[in-house]
Each structure stands twice: as C-alpha cells, then as structure tokens.
C-alpha cells in the first residue's frame, strides 16, 4: 500500500518533468522562392536541410514547407487559412514580401497583408516568427526604407521574433548566388540552415 502511494505521488512529477521532452512542434514555413529551393531540388533547399538537422538531433520539430516561388503577401494571406486547418502548426515563419516589393507594391498594403496573417495565426494559437526581407538598392532609398520598416513595425506591434535577412552576407558573394543574382546556390543552402537553426530553436524550444 505504501509503495503504491509513493508511486502515485511520484507519477505526476515524472509526467510534468518530461512534458517538454514529449512536446511535439510543427513549423509551417510560408514563403516564396527563397524558401522553395528555386532552381534546386527540394533536398538541396535550406528548409529540407533544417528538418534533417533536427531529426539527427532528435528534436521533435516537424517542418512543413509551404513556400511557393513567386508568391506574394497576397498569395500567402489567401493560402494561410487552409494551411492552418490542414497542418495545424504550432509555429509559423512568414518569409514573404520580397516579390511584392519587386513588383512595386505599396508598403502599406504589404504591411496590412502581413498583419492579417499574423492575426489569423495568433487566433489559432500559432506562434509567429517574421523573416526580415530586403530588396536591391536600385529600387530607390525611400522605397527601400519604407519596405524594410514594415517588418520592424509589425514585429514590434505584435511582439514577434524578427529574424534578420538571411541573405544579407550571402548575397555579397557572387559564388553563392545563382546567375539571376537573387536566389542562393546549393552551396549557400547549408549556410542559411545553419544561420536560421539557432534563431528558430530559440523561439520553438523556449
């Protein structure tokens, strides 16, 4: 009787201490060609490499790559409700906005779309992380500043983790960029995965 009582008393503490280890997380990557492994195989892309790294380390994080080349914040916003319902992620990484800017969309519209995505995710109890985006300087300093400010403002307003643009250093090395000067090569993908891994883990496994 005493042994049984002791086991009953210890069991709740055991379950509580292992709760974090047993927790499974699902990261939904909502992005464009930079996350969709443009010009490469999916197995060469940073999203796939990141999933493999977490599997090797026995981290209970599943990654769903919902990135589509050419996608904009309009497209991401229209796709997100179904993606949330289908995959039921615990975390969302928004990597969108670059194509909007390349098409000259108003930064106010870009911000409104991102805010709606954040609100939708948060209503579904999904924690959101925002990927900062940058564009070439030939779009003009004023537009570039307004565009980049969108991500700072949204992250501040909704208290999101803002991840610095992952191509900031890579884009300076022509050998790590494809001929179009926009998309990273296969050699750059492990570098991106290595850069993002600790930043994403800090939010997911906190």
ZIFEN-V539795 format. One record per residue. N is the residue number from 1. PSI is psi in radians with two decimals (999 if undefined). Layout:
{{N;PSI} {N;PSI}}
//
This chain:
{{1;-0.75} {2;-0.67} {3;-0.75} {4;-0.71} {5;-0.72} {6;-0.74} {7;-0.70} {8;-0.64} {9;-0.62} {10;-0.54} {11;-0.80} {12;-0.64} {13;-0.64} {14;-0.79} {15;-0.72} {16;-0.73} {17;-0.49} {18;0.03} {19;-0.75} {20;-0.68} {21;-0.60} {22;-0.24} {23;2.31} {24;2.43} {25;2.60} {26;2.09} {27;2.13} {28;2.12} {29;1.93} {30;1.75} {31;-2.94} {32;-2.63} {33;-0.43} {34;-0.42} {35;-0.19} {36;0.17} {37;0.83} {38;2.26} {39;0.06} {40;3.05} {41;2.75} {42;-0.60} {43;-0.29} {44;-0.27} {45;2.73} {46;-0.54} {47;-0.80} {48;-0.75} {49;-0.63} {50;-0.75} {51;-0.76} {52;-0.69} {53;-0.74} {54;-0.59} {55;-0.72} {56;-0.58} {57;0.10} {58;0.63} {59;2.28} {60;1.04} {61;2.07} {62;2.39} {63;2.26} {64;2.02} {65;1.81} {66;0.45} {67;2.47} {68;2.24} {69;2.35} {70;-0.04} {71;2.64} {72;3.11} {73;-0.49} {74;-0.85} {75;-0.73} {76;-0.73} {77;-0.69} {78;-0.51} {79;-0.44} {80;-0.76} {81;-0.78} {82;-0.69} {83;-0.71} {84;-0.72} {85;-0.66} {86;-0.79} {87;-0.38} {88;1.07} {89;2.78} {90;-0.43} {91;2.63} {92;2.26} {93;2.05} {94;1.99} {95;1.26} {96;2.84} {97;-0.45} {98;-0.77} {99;-0.56} {100;-0.83} {101;-0.70} {102;-0.42} {103;0.04} {104;0.42} {105;2.61} {106;2.24} {107;-0.53} {108;-0.67} {109;-0.72} {110;-0.79} {111;-0.77} {112;-0.72} {113;-0.78} {114;-0.72} {115;-0.72} {116;-0.64} {117;-0.74} {118;-0.81} {119;-0.75} {120;-0.79} {121;-0.78} {122;-0.57} {123;-0.42} {124;0.31} {125;0.63} {126;2.25} {127;2.30} {128;2.40} {129;2.47} {130;2.21} {131;2.10} {132;2.47} {133;2.68} {134;2.81} {135;2.82} {136;2.62} {137;-0.31} {138;0.00} {139;-0.01} {140;2.43} {141;-0.75} {142;-0.86} {143;-0.73} {144;-0.75} {145;-0.74} {146;-0.68} {147;-0.86} {148;-0.51} {149;-0.46} {150;-0.82} {151;-0.67} {152;-0.78} {153;-0.77} {154;-0.75} {155;-0.71} {156;-0.80} {157;-0.72} {158;0.14} {159;0.90} {160;2.68} {161;2.13} {162;2.06} {163;2.15} {164;2.58} {165;2.12} {166;-0.11} {167;0.12} {168;-0.78} {169;-0.67} {170;-0.69} {171;-0.34} {172;-0.24} {173;1.86} {174;-0.48} {175;-0.30} {176;0.06} {177;2.52} {178;3.00} {179;-0.42} {180;-0.18} {181;0.11} {182;-0.67} {183;2.40} {184;2.66} {185;3.07} {186;-0.61} {187;-0.46} {188;-0.36} {189;-0.79} {190;-0.55} {191;-0.71} {192;-0.79} {193;-0.74} {194;-0.61} {195;-0.74} {196;-0.52} {197;-0.97} {198;-0.53} {199;-0.71} {200;-0.72} {201;-0.66} {202;-0.54} {203;-0.66} {204;-0.76} {205;0.47} {206;999}}
//
